[in-house]
Amino acid sequence: MPSPKRKHSKARRDKRRANWKLTIPGLVECPQCHAEKVPHHVCPVCGFYKGKSIVQAKTED
Ligand SMILES: [Zn+2]
């Protein structure tokens, strides 16, 4: 079994680990109210999921 000739430096290892959260999680447009929402989640604005009202949308009071 060949093995690595040199141990990677801590800087190299940490640079690799620093990159994993660079892309933000995707946001999709709600088909009901066209607000941006997290995919596969109930829309926080209108409370709709898959064309049905699941939860009552937050009212400002
Ligand atoms: Zn919505």
N, CA, C, O and the ligand as a Tripos MOL2 file, in Angstrom:
@<TRIPOS>MOLECULE
protein
  245   243    62     0     0
PROTEIN
NO_CHARGES

@<TRIPOS>ATOM
      1 N           0.8410   -1.1970    0.0000 N.3       1 MET1
      2 CA          0.0000    0.0000    0.0000 C.3       1 MET1
      3 C           0.8740    1.2450    0.0000 C.2       1 MET1
      4 O           1.6540    1.4400    0.9330 O.2       1 MET1
      5 N           0.7660    2.1110   -1.0410 N.am      2 PRO2
      6 CA          1.5050    3.3750   -1.0010 C.3       2 PRO2
      7 C           0.9370    4.3030    0.0560 C.2       2 PRO2
      8 O          -0.2730    4.3390    0.2820 O.2       2 PRO2
      9 N           1.7800    5.0210    0.6740 N.am      3 SER3
     10 CA          1.2960    5.9730    1.6760 C.3       3 SER3
     11 C           1.8220    7.3660    1.3560 C.2       3 SER3
     12 O           2.8200    7.5070    0.6500 O.2       3 SER3
     13 N           1.1700    8.3700    1.8600 N.am      4 PRO4
     14 CA          1.6060    9.7270    1.5690 C.3       4 PRO4
     15 C           3.0220    9.9700    2.0600 C.2       4 PRO4
     16 O           3.4190    9.5150    3.1330 O.2       4 PRO4
     17 N           3.7800   10.7050    1.2370 N.am      5 LYS5
     18 CA          5.1800   10.9340    1.5750 C.3       5 LYS5
     19 C           5.2900   11.9270    2.7210 C.2       5 LYS5
     20 O           6.1700   11.8130    3.5740 O.2       5 LYS5
     21 N           4.3850   12.9060    2.7320 N.am      6 ARG6
     22 CA          4.4500   13.9330    3.7840 C.3       6 ARG6
     23 C           3.0840   14.1410    4.4020 C.2       6 ARG6
     24 O           2.0440   14.0010    3.7590 O.2       6 ARG6
     25 N           3.1350   14.4760    5.6520 N.am      7 LYS7
     26 CA          1.9070   14.8430    6.3530 C.3       7 LYS7
     27 C           1.4690   16.2250    5.8760 C.2       7 LYS7
     28 O           2.2870   17.1370    5.7580 O.2       7 LYS7
     29 N           0.1710   16.3730    5.6050 N.am      8 HIS8
     30 CA         -0.3200   17.6990    5.2240 C.3       8 HIS8
     31 C          -0.2410   18.6380    6.4140 C.2       8 HIS8
     32 O          -0.4680   18.2450    7.5590 O.2       8 HIS8
     33 N           0.0880   19.8900    6.1160 N.am      9 SER9
     34 CA          0.2160   20.8590    7.1980 C.3       9 SER9
     35 C          -1.1440   21.1750    7.7980 C.2       9 SER9
     36 O          -2.1800   20.9530    7.1710 O.2       9 SER9
     37 N          -1.1290   21.6930    9.0120 N.am     10 LYS10
     38 CA         -2.3770   22.0770    9.6590 C.3      10 LYS10
     39 C          -3.0890   23.1600    8.8570 C.2      10 LYS10
     40 O          -4.3180   23.1850    8.7890 O.2      10 LYS10
     41 N          -2.3110   24.0550    8.2510 N.am     11 ALA11
     42 CA         -2.9110   25.1190    7.4410 C.3      11 ALA11
     43 C          -3.6480   24.5260    6.2460 C.2      11 ALA11
     44 O          -4.7440   24.9700    5.9050 O.2      11 ALA11
     45 N          -3.0500   23.5320    5.6170 N.am     12 ARG12
     46 CA         -3.6730   22.9170    4.4610 C.3      12 ARG12
     47 C          -4.9490   22.1680    4.8690 C.2      12 ARG12
     48 O          -5.9730   22.2590    4.1920 O.2      12 ARG12
     49 N          -4.8750   21.4460    5.9570 N.am     13 ARG13
     50 CA         -6.0380   20.7230    6.4590 C.3      13 ARG13
     51 C          -7.1550   21.6990    6.8450 C.2      13 ARG13
     52 O          -8.3220   21.4660    6.5280 O.2      13 ARG13
     53 N          -6.8000   22.7810    7.5220 N.am     14 ASP14
     54 CA         -7.8180   23.7300    7.9760 C.3      14 ASP14
     55 C          -8.4000   24.5290    6.8160 C.2      14 ASP14
     56 O          -9.5660   24.9200    6.8650 O.2      14 ASP14
     57 N          -7.6050   24.7810    5.7650 N.am     15 LYS15
     58 CA         -8.1400   25.4660    4.5920 C.3      15 LYS15
     59 C          -9.2000   24.5970    3.9240 C.2      15 LYS15
     60 O         -10.2300   25.0980    3.4730 O.2      15 LYS15
     61 N          -8.9450   23.3040    3.8650 N.am     16 ARG16
     62 CA         -9.9190   22.3870    3.2810 C.3      16 ARG16
     63 C         -11.2180   22.4240    4.0910 C.2      16 ARG16
     64 O         -12.3050   22.4720    3.5170 O.2      16 ARG16
     65 N         -11.1110   22.4030    5.3960 N.am     17 ARG17
     66 CA        -12.3070   22.3610    6.2360 C.3      17 ARG17
     67 C         -13.0300   23.6990    6.3030 C.2      17 ARG17
     68 O         -14.2000   23.7510    6.6830 O.2      17 ARG17
     69 N         -12.3490   24.7800    5.9400 N.am     18 ALA18
     70 CA        -12.9860   26.0940    6.0200 C.3      18 ALA18
     71 C         -13.9230   26.3410    4.8520 C.2      18 ALA18
     72 O         -14.7050   27.2910    4.8910 O.2      18 ALA18
     73 N         -13.8680   25.5150    3.8140 N.am     19 ASN19
     74 CA        -14.6190   25.7950    2.5960 C.3      19 ASN19
     75 C         -16.0020   25.1530    2.5580 C.2      19 ASN19
     76 O         -16.7700   25.4290    1.6370 O.2      19 ASN19
     77 N         -16.3400   24.3180    3.5120 N.am     20 TRP20
     78 CA        -17.5230   23.4800    3.3160 C.3      20 TRP20
     79 C         -18.8280   24.2310    3.4640 C.2      20 TRP20
     80 O         -19.8620   23.7310    3.0220 O.2      20 TRP20
     81 N         -18.8290   25.4240    4.0730 N.am     21 LYS21
     82 CA        -20.0940   26.1360    4.2430 C.3      21 LYS21
     83 C         -20.1780   27.3710    3.3670 C.2      21 LYS21
     84 O         -20.9550   28.2820    3.6540 O.2      21 LYS21
     85 N         -19.3890   27.4150    2.3020 N.am     22 LEU22
     86 CA        -19.3420   28.6420    1.5070 C.3      22 LEU22
     87 C         -20.6230   28.8660    0.7130 C.2      22 LEU22
     88 O         -21.0500   30.0090    0.5490 O.2      22 LEU22
     89 N         -21.2470   27.7950    0.2150 N.am     23 THR23
     90 CA        -22.4720   27.9720   -0.5550 C.3      23 THR23
     91 C         -23.6600   27.9970    0.3850 C.2      23 THR23
     92 O         -23.8200   27.1100    1.2240 O.2      23 THR23
     93 N         -24.4930   29.0180    0.2430 N.am     24 ILE24
     94 CA        -25.6500   29.1340    1.1230 C.3      24 ILE24
     95 C         -26.7070   28.1280    0.6910 C.2      24 ILE24
     96 O         -26.7680   27.7790   -0.4880 O.2      24 ILE24
     97 N         -27.5370   27.6520    1.6090 N.am     25 PRO25
     98 CA        -28.5940   26.7260    1.2460 C.3      25 PRO25
     99 C         -29.5760   27.3880    0.2720 C.2      25 PRO25
    100 O         -29.8480   28.5850    0.3580 O.2      25 PRO25
    101 N         -30.0870   26.5960   -0.6330 N.am     26 GLY26
    102 CA        -30.9320   27.1390   -1.6770 C.3      26 GLY26
    103 C         -32.2380   27.6980   -1.1520 C.2      26 GLY26
    104 O         -32.7900   27.2130   -0.1650 O.2      26 GLY26
    105 N         -32.7170   28.7190   -1.8260 N.am     27 LEU27
    106 CA        -34.0200   29.2770   -1.5190 C.3      27 LEU27
    107 C         -34.8710   29.1710   -2.7850 C.2      27 LEU27
    108 O         -34.4070   29.4820   -3.8810 O.2      27 LEU27
    109 N         -36.1100   28.7340   -2.6230 N.am     28 VAL28
    110 CA        -36.9950   28.6300   -3.7710 C.3      28 VAL28
    111 C         -38.1500   29.6170   -3.5890 C.2      28 VAL28
    112 O         -38.4010   30.1130   -2.4900 O.2      28 VAL28
    113 N         -38.8370   29.8850   -4.6850 N.am     29 GLU29
    114 CA        -39.9570   30.8150   -4.6250 C.3      29 GLU29
    115 C         -41.2240   30.0520   -4.2810 C.2      29 GLU29
    116 O         -41.5190   29.0140   -4.8750 O.2      29 GLU29
    117 N         -41.9710   30.5760   -3.3150 N.am     30 CYS30
    118 CA        -43.2380   29.9530   -2.9290 C.3      30 CYS30
    119 C         -44.2230   30.0870   -4.0810 C.2      30 CYS30
    120 O         -44.4220   31.1940   -4.5830 O.2      30 CYS30
    121 N         -44.8510   28.9840   -4.5200 N.am     31 PRO31
    122 CA        -45.8060   29.0860   -5.6320 C.3      31 PRO31
    123 C         -47.0810   29.8340   -5.2440 C.2      31 PRO31
    124 O         -47.8410   30.2690   -6.1090 O.2      31 PRO31
    125 N         -47.3050   29.9770   -3.9480 N.am     32 GLN32
    126 CA        -48.5300   30.6270   -3.4760 C.3      32 GLN32
    127 C         -48.3540   32.1420   -3.3890 C.2      32 GLN32
    128 O         -49.1300   32.9010   -3.9710 O.2      32 GLN32
    129 N         -47.3220   32.5760   -2.6550 N.am     33 CYS33
    130 CA        -47.1710   34.0200   -2.4170 C.3      33 CYS33
    131 C         -45.8990   34.5680   -3.0350 C.2      33 CYS33
    132 O         -45.6190   35.7610   -2.9160 O.2      33 CYS33
    133 N         -45.1170   33.7100   -3.6970 N.am     34 HIS34
    134 CA        -43.9010   34.1220   -4.4190 C.3      34 HIS34
    135 C         -42.8490   34.7420   -3.5180 C.2      34 HIS34
    136 O         -42.0340   35.5470   -3.9700 O.2      34 HIS34
    137 N         -42.8610   34.3750   -2.2600 N.am     35 ALA35
    138 CA        -41.7910   34.7940   -1.3650 C.3      35 ALA35
    139 C         -40.7100   33.7150   -1.3840 C.2      35 ALA35
    140 O         -40.9770   32.5730   -1.7590 O.2      35 ALA35
    141 N         -39.5100   34.0700   -0.9880 N.am     36 GLU36
    142 CA        -38.4450   33.0810   -0.9300 C.3      36 GLU36
    143 C         -38.6140   32.2240    0.3110 C.2      36 GLU36
    144 O         -38.8640   32.7350    1.4020 O.2      36 GLU36
    145 N         -38.4760   30.9170    0.1350 N.am     37 LYS37
    146 CA        -38.6230   30.0110    1.2650 C.3      37 LYS37
    147 C         -37.6280   28.8680    1.1380 C.2      37 LYS37
    148 O         -37.0540   28.6450    0.0720 O.2      37 LYS37
    149 N         -37.4310   28.1500    2.2280 N.am     38 VAL38
    150 CA        -36.5420   26.9970    2.2350 C.3      38 VAL38
    151 C         -37.2550   25.8500    1.5210 C.2      38 VAL38
    152 O         -38.4340   25.6130    1.7870 O.2      38 VAL38
    153 N         -36.5840   25.1360    0.6300 N.am     39 PRO39
    154 CA        -37.2370   24.0430   -0.0750 C.3      39 PRO39
    155 C         -37.7120   22.9390    0.8750 C.2      39 PRO39
    156 O         -37.0690   22.6670    1.8890 O.2      39 PRO39
    157 N         -38.8270   22.3150    0.5450 N.am     40 HIS40
    158 CA        -39.4150   21.2010    1.2880 C.3      40 HIS40
    159 C         -39.8360   21.6120    2.6900 C.2      40 HIS40
    160 O         -39.8590   20.7900    3.6050 O.2      40 HIS40
    161 N         -40.1700   22.8870    2.8530 N.am     41 HIS41
    162 CA        -40.6650   23.3660    4.1370 C.3      41 HIS41
    163 C         -41.9300   24.1700    3.8850 C.2      41 HIS41
    164 O         -42.1240   24.7220    2.8020 O.2      41 HIS41
    165 N         -42.7930   24.2290    4.9020 N.am     42 VAL42
    166 CA        -43.9790   25.0670    4.8080 C.3      42 VAL42
    167 C         -43.5310   26.5250    4.6800 C.2      42 VAL42
    168 O         -42.5950   26.9620    5.3500 O.2      42 VAL42
    169 N         -44.2140   27.2620    3.8110 N.am     43 CYS43
    170 CA        -43.8350   28.6580    3.6030 C.3      43 CYS43
    171 C         -44.1290   29.4650    4.8650 C.2      43 CYS43
    172 O         -45.2490   29.4200    5.3750 O.2      43 CYS43
    173 N         -43.1460   30.2000    5.3750 N.am     44 PRO44
    174 CA        -43.3640   30.9640    6.6040 C.3      44 PRO44
    175 C         -44.2650   32.1770    6.3970 C.2      44 PRO44
    176 O         -44.7840   32.7400    7.3610 O.2      44 PRO44
    177 N         -44.4510   32.5790    5.1440 N.am     45 VAL45
    178 CA        -45.2490   33.7840    4.8830 C.3      45 VAL45
    179 C         -46.7350   33.4280    4.8040 C.2      45 VAL45
    180 O         -47.5610   34.0370    5.4850 O.2      45 VAL45
    181 N         -47.0700   32.4380    3.9680 N.am     46 CYS46
    182 CA        -48.4910   32.1470    3.7580 C.3      46 CYS46
    183 C         -48.9070   30.8300    4.4000 C.2      46 CYS46
    184 O         -50.1020   30.5400    4.4640 O.2      46 CYS46
    185 N         -47.9670   30.0280    4.8740 N.am     47 GLY47
    186 CA        -48.3230   28.7840    5.5380 C.3      47 GLY47
    187 C         -48.7920   27.6930    4.6020 C.2      47 GLY47
    188 O         -49.4590   26.7560    5.0410 O.2      47 GLY47
    189 N         -48.4620   27.7870    3.3260 N.am     48 PHE48
    190 CA        -48.9040   26.7960    2.3660 C.3      48 PHE48
    191 C         -47.7930   25.7870    2.1010 C.2      48 PHE48
    192 O         -46.6100   26.1270    2.1130 O.2      48 PHE48
    193 N         -48.1940   24.5460    1.8630 N.am     49 TYR49
    194 CA        -47.2590   23.5330    1.3890 C.3      49 TYR49
    195 C         -47.9980   22.6110    0.4370 C.2      49 TYR49
    196 O         -49.0810   22.1230    0.7580 O.2      49 TYR49
    197 N         -47.4230   22.3710   -0.7280 N.am     50 LYS50
    198 CA        -48.0160   21.5370   -1.7810 C.3      50 LYS50
    199 C         -49.4330   22.0010   -2.1330 C.2      50 LYS50
    200 O         -50.3270   21.1790   -2.3360 O.2      50 LYS50
    201 N         -49.6300   23.3140   -2.2040 N.am     51 GLY51
    202 CA        -50.9070   23.8530   -2.6510 C.3      51 GLY51
    203 C         -52.0050   23.8470   -1.6050 C.2      51 GLY51
    204 O         -53.1390   24.2240   -1.9000 O.2      51 GLY51
    205 N         -51.6870   23.4220   -0.3790 N.am     52 LYS52
    206 CA        -52.7030   23.4050    0.6730 C.3      52 LYS52
    207 C         -52.2200   24.2510    1.8460 C.2      52 LYS52
    208 O         -51.0220   24.3770    2.0970 O.2      52 LYS52
    209 N         -53.1910   24.8260    2.5560 N.am     53 SER53
    210 CA        -52.8340   25.5980    3.7400 C.3      53 SER53
    211 C         -52.5970   24.6420    4.8810 C.2      53 SER53
    212 O         -53.5040   23.9180    5.2910 O.2      53 SER53
    213 N         -51.3840   24.6350    5.3960 N.am     54 ILE54
    214 CA        -51.0230   23.6940    6.4540 C.3      54 ILE54
    215 C         -51.1160   24.3900    7.8120 C.2      54 ILE54
    216 O         -51.7830   23.9020    8.7230 O.2      54 ILE54
    217 N         -50.4580   25.5050    7.9340 N.am     55 VAL55
    218 CA        -50.5010   26.2460    9.1890 C.3      55 VAL55
    219 C         -51.0210   27.6390    8.8990 C.2      55 VAL55
    220 O         -50.8870   28.1580    7.7910 O.2      55 VAL55
    221 N         -51.6210   28.2330    9.9230 N.am     56 GLN56
    222 CA        -52.1140   29.6030    9.7570 C.3      56 GLN56
    223 C         -50.9190   30.5530    9.6970 C.2      56 GLN56
    224 O         -50.0230   30.5010   10.5400 O.2      56 GLN56
    225 N         -50.9230   31.4130    8.6930 N.am     57 ALA57
    226 CA        -49.8320   32.3700    8.5570 C.3      57 ALA57
    227 C         -49.8390   33.3440    9.7270 C.2      57 ALA57
    228 O         -50.8760   33.6750   10.3020 O.2      57 ALA57
    229 N         -48.6360   33.7820   10.0450 N.am     58 LYS58
    230 CA        -48.4890   34.7030   11.1860 C.3      58 LYS58
    231 C         -49.2130   36.0210   10.9050 C.2      58 LYS58
    232 O         -49.0410   36.6170    9.8410 O.2      58 LYS58
    233 N         -50.0000   36.4560   11.8370 N.am     59 THR59
    234 CA        -50.6490   37.7500   11.6990 C.3      59 THR59
    235 C         -49.9420   38.7660   12.5830 C.2      59 THR59
    236 O         -49.4710   38.4480   13.6750 O.2      59 THR59
    237 N         -49.8790   39.9720   12.0960 N.am     60 GLU60
    238 CA        -49.1860   41.0160   12.8580 C.3      60 GLU60
    239 C         -50.1200   41.5900   13.9130 C.2      60 GLU60
    240 O         -51.0560   42.3240   13.5960 O.2      60 GLU60
    241 N         -49.8650   41.2570   15.1350 N.am     61 ASP61
    242 CA        -50.6640   41.8310   16.2240 C.3      61 ASP61
    243 C         -49.8100   42.1270   17.4420 C.2      61 ASP61
    244 O         -50.3210   42.6130   18.4510 O.2      61 ASP61
    245 ZN        -45.9410   31.4080    0.5890 Zn       62 ZN62
@<TRIPOS>BOND
     1     1     2 1
     2     2     3 1
     3     3     4 2
     4     3     5 am
     5     5     6 1
     6     6     7 1
     7     7     8 2
     8     7     9 am
     9     9    10 1
    10    10    11 1
    11    11    12 2
    12    11    13 am
    13    13    14 1
    14    14    15 1
    15    15    16 2
    16    15    17 am
    17    17    18 1
    18    18    19 1
    19    19    20 2
    20    19    21 am
    21    21    22 1
    22    22    23 1
    23    23    24 2
    24    23    25 am
    25    25    26 1
    26    26    27 1
    27    27    28 2
    28    27    29 am
    29    29    30 1
    30    30    31 1
    31    31    32 2
    32    31    33 am
    33    33    34 1
    34    34    35 1
    35    35    36 2
    36    35    37 am
    37    37    38 1
    38    38    39 1
    39    39    40 2
    40    39    41 am
    41    41    42 1
    42    42    43 1
    43    43    44 2
    44    43    45 am
    45    45    46 1
    46    46    47 1
    47    47    48 2
    48    47    49 am
    49    49    50 1
    50    50    51 1
    51    51    52 2
    52    51    53 am
    53    53    54 1
    54    54    55 1
    55    55    56 2
    56    55    57 am
    57    57    58 1
    58    58    59 1
    59    59    60 2
    60    59    61 am
    61    61    62 1
    62    62    63 1
    63    63    64 2
    64    63    65 am
    65    65    66 1
    66    66    67 1
    67    67    68 2
    68    67    69 am
    69    69    70 1
    70    70    71 1
    71    71    72 2
    72    71    73 am
    73    73    74 1
    74    74    75 1
    75    75    76 2
    76    75    77 am
    77    77    78 1
    78    78    79 1
    79    79    80 2
    80    79    81 am
    81    81    82 1
    82    82    83 1
    83    83    84 2
    84    83    85 am
    85    85    86 1
    86    86    87 1
    87    87    88 2
    88    87    89 am
    89    89    90 1
    90    90    91 1
    91    91    92 2
    92    91    93 am
    93    93    94 1
    94    94    95 1
    95    95    96 2
    96    95    97 am
    97    97    98 1
    98    98    99 1
    99    99   100 2
   100    99   101 am
   101   101   102 1
   102   102   103 1
   103   103   104 2
   104   103   105 am
   105   105   106 1
   106   106   107 1
   107   107   108 2
   108   107   109 am
   109   109   110 1
   110   110   111 1
   111   111   112 2
   112   111   113 am
   113   113   114 1
   114   114   115 1
   115   115   116 2
   116   115   117 am
   117   117   118 1
   118   118   119 1
   119   119   120 2
   120   119   121 am
   121   121   122 1
   122   122   123 1
   123   123   124 2
   124   123   125 am
   125   125   126 1
   126   126   127 1
   127   127   128 2
   128   127   129 am
   129   129   130 1
   130   130   131 1
   131   131   132 2
   132   131   133 am
   133   133   134 1
   134   134   135 1
   135   135   136 2
   136   135   137 am
   137   137   138 1
   138   138   139 1
   139   139   140 2
   140   139   141 am
   141   141   142 1
   142   142   143 1
   143   143   144 2
   144   143   145 am
   145   145   146 1
   146   146   147 1
   147   147   148 2
   148   147   149 am
   149   149   150 1
   150   150   151 1
   151   151   152 2
   152   151   153 am
   153   153   154 1
   154   154   155 1
   155   155   156 2
   156   155   157 am
   157   157   158 1
   158   158   159 1
   159   159   160 2
   160   159   161 am
   161   161   162 1
   162   162   163 1
   163   163   164 2
   164   163   165 am
   165   165   166 1
   166   166   167 1
   167   167   168 2
   168   167   169 am
   169   169   170 1
   170   170   171 1
   171   171   172 2
   172   171   173 am
   173   173   174 1
   174   174   175 1
   175   175   176 2
   176   175   177 am
   177   177   178 1
   178   178   179 1
   179   179   180 2
   180   179   181 am
   181   181   182 1
   182   182   183 1
   183   183   184 2
   184   183   185 am
   185   185   186 1
   186   186   187 1
   187   187   188 2
   188   187   189 am
   189   189   190 1
   190   190   191 1
   191   191   192 2
   192   191   193 am
   193   193   194 1
   194   194   195 1
   195   195   196 2
   196   195   197 am
   197   197   198 1
   198   198   199 1
   199   199   200 2
   200   199   201 am
   201   201   202 1
   202   202   203 1
   203   203   204 2
   204   203   205 am
   205   205   206 1
   206   206   207 1
   207   207   208 2
   208   207   209 am
   209   209   210 1
   210   210   211 1
   211   211   212 2
   212   211   213 am
   213   213   214 1
   214   214   215 1
   215   215   216 2
   216   215   217 am
   217   217   218 1
   218   218   219 1
   219   219   220 2
   220   219   221 am
   221   221   222 1
   222   222   223 1
   223   223   224 2
   224   223   225 am
   225   225   226 1
   226   226   227 1
   227   227   228 2
   228   227   229 am
   229   229   230 1
   230   230   231 1
   231   231   232 2
   232   231   233 am
   233   233   234 1
   234   234   235 1
   235   235   236 2
   236   235   237 am
   237   237   238 1
   238   238   239 1
   239   239   240 2
   240   239   241 am
   241   241   242 1
   242   242   243 1
   243   243   244 2
@<TRIPOS>SUBSTRUCTURE
     1 MET1         2 RESIDUE 1 A MET
     2 PRO2         6 RESIDUE 1 A PRO
     3 SER3        10 RESIDUE 1 A SER
     4 PRO4        14 RESIDUE 1 A PRO
     5 LYS5        18 RESIDUE 1 A LYS
     6 ARG6        22 RESIDUE 1 A ARG
     7 LYS7        26 RESIDUE 1 A LYS
     8 HIS8        30 RESIDUE 1 A HIS
     9 SER9        34 RESIDUE 1 A SER
    10 LYS10       38 RESIDUE 1 A LYS
    11 ALA11       42 RESIDUE 1 A ALA
    12 ARG12       46 RESIDUE 1 A ARG
    13 ARG13       50 RESIDUE 1 A ARG
    14 ASP14       54 RESIDUE 1 A ASP
    15 LYS15       58 RESIDUE 1 A LYS
    16 ARG16       62 RESIDUE 1 A ARG
    17 ARG17       66 RESIDUE 1 A ARG
    18 ALA18       70 RESIDUE 1 A ALA
    19 ASN19       74 RESIDUE 1 A ASN
    20 TRP20       78 RESIDUE 1 A TRP
    21 LYS21       82 RESIDUE 1 A LYS
    22 LEU22       86 RESIDUE 1 A LEU
    23 THR23       90 RESIDUE 1 A THR
    24 ILE24       94 RESIDUE 1 A ILE
    25 PRO25       98 RESIDUE 1 A PRO
    26 GLY26      102 RESIDUE 1 A GLY
    27 LEU27      106 RESIDUE 1 A LEU
    28 VAL28      110 RESIDUE 1 A VAL
    29 GLU29      114 RESIDUE 1 A GLU
    30 CYS30      118 RESIDUE 1 A CYS
    31 PRO31      122 RESIDUE 1 A PRO
    32 GLN32      126 RESIDUE 1 A GLN
    33 CYS33      130 RESIDUE 1 A CYS
    34 HIS34      134 RESIDUE 1 A HIS
    35 ALA35      138 RESIDUE 1 A ALA
    36 GLU36      142 RESIDUE 1 A GLU
    37 LYS37      146 RESIDUE 1 A LYS
    38 VAL38      150 RESIDUE 1 A VAL
    39 PRO39      154 RESIDUE 1 A PRO
    40 HIS40      158 RESIDUE 1 A HIS
    41 HIS41      162 RESIDUE 1 A HIS
    42 VAL42      166 RESIDUE 1 A VAL
    43 CYS43      170 RESIDUE 1 A CYS
    44 PRO44      174 RESIDUE 1 A PRO
    45 VAL45      178 RESIDUE 1 A VAL
    46 CYS46      182 RESIDUE 1 A CYS
    47 GLY47      186 RESIDUE 1 A GLY
    48 PHE48      190 RESIDUE 1 A PHE
    49 TYR49      194 RESIDUE 1 A TYR
    50 LYS50      198 RESIDUE 1 A LYS
    51 GLY51      202 RESIDUE 1 A GLY
    52 LYS52      206 RESIDUE 1 A LYS
    53 SER53      210 RESIDUE 1 A SER
    54 ILE54      214 RESIDUE 1 A ILE
    55 VAL55      218 RESIDUE 1 A VAL
    56 GLN56      222 RESIDUE 1 A GLN
    57 ALA57      226 RESIDUE 1 A ALA
    58 LYS58      230 RESIDUE 1 A LYS
    59 THR59      234 RESIDUE 1 A THR
    60 GLU60      238 RESIDUE 1 A GLU
    61 ASP61      242 RESIDUE 1 A ASP
    62 ZN62       245 GROUP 0 **** ****
